[in-house]
Amino acid sequence: MIRAVSELPTEVRKQLIPGVSRLKVLREWRELSQSALARQSNVNSQYISTLERSRRNVGKHVAKKLAQALGVSMAILLAEQ
C-alpha cells in the first residue's frame, strides 16, 4: 500500500496536476481499464467513468474501495490538487 504521494513513481507524480483526474492517473498507472477497476473494487464502471470526468465527487465509502483496489491510501486518492 502506497501511503504518500512521495512514494509514487516520478512519472505518476508529474501527472497529478490540477484539472487531471487523480483516479484516472492512478488507474492507468496500475494498467487497469475502468471495467477491471470496477470488478476489483465492486464499484460500477459507469460511476468510475463519471468520477474520472469530475462530474461527481467521490464519497468516502467508494473512495475506500477504489483506493484499496489501486493499492494507495485514501489520502492520495482524495488529495486536493
C-alpha positions in Angstrom: 0.0 0.0 0.0 1.4 3.4 -1.0 0.6 5.9 1.7 2.2 9.1 0.5 2.4 10.9 -2.9 6.2 10.9 -2.5 6.2 7.1 -2.7 4.6 7.2 -6.2 6.9 6.9 -9.2 8.1 10.2 -10.6 6.1 9.8 -13.8 2.9 9.4 -11.9 3.6 12.3 -9.6 4.1 14.6 -12.6 0.6 13.8 -13.8 -1.1 14.7 -10.6 -1.8 18.3 -11.6 -5.0 20.4 -11.3 -7.6 19.6 -13.8 -6.5 16.0 -14.2 -8.4 13.1 -12.6 -6.3 11.5 -9.9 -8.5 8.4 -10.2 -7.7 8.1 -13.9 -4.0 8.7 -13.4 -3.8 6.1 -10.7 -5.9 3.6 -12.6 -3.8 4.0 -15.8 -0.6 3.7 -13.7 -1.9 0.3 -12.5 -2.7 -0.6 -16.1 -6.4 -1.2 -15.3 -9.4 -0.5 -17.5 -12.4 1.1 -15.9 -14.1 -2.3 -16.1 -11.2 -4.1 -14.4 -11.1 -1.5 -11.6 -14.9 -1.9 -11.3 -14.5 -5.6 -10.8 -11.7 -5.2 -8.3 -13.4 -2.5 -6.3 -17.0 -3.6 -6.6 -17.9 -0.1 -7.9 -19.9 0.3 -11.1 -17.8 1.1 -14.1 -20.2 3.9 -15.3 -19.8 5.5 -11.8 -16.0 5.3 -12.2 -16.3 7.0 -15.6 -18.4 9.7 -14.1 -15.9 10.2 -11.3 -13.0 10.4 -13.8 -14.8 13.1 -15.7 -15.2 15.1 -12.4 -19.0 15.1 -12.8 -19.4 13.8 -9.2 -17.4 13.9 -6.0 -16.3 10.6 -4.7 -17.7 9.6 -1.3 -15.6 8.1 1.5 -17.2 4.7 1.2 -16.5 4.4 -2.6 -13.1 6.1 -2.2 -12.0 3.4 0.3 -13.0 0.7 -2.2 -11.2 2.4 -5.1 -8.1 3.2 -3.0 -7.8 -0.4 -1.9 -8.1 -1.7 -5.4 -5.5 0.7 -6.6 -3.1 -0.1 -3.7 -2.9 3.5 -2.5 -4.2 5.3 0.6 -7.4 7.3 0.5 -5.4 10.4 1.2 -3.6 10.0 -2.1 -6.8 9.4 -4.0 -8.7 12.3 -2.3 -5.9 14.8 -2.0 -6.7 18.3 -3.3 -4.8 19.1 -6.5 
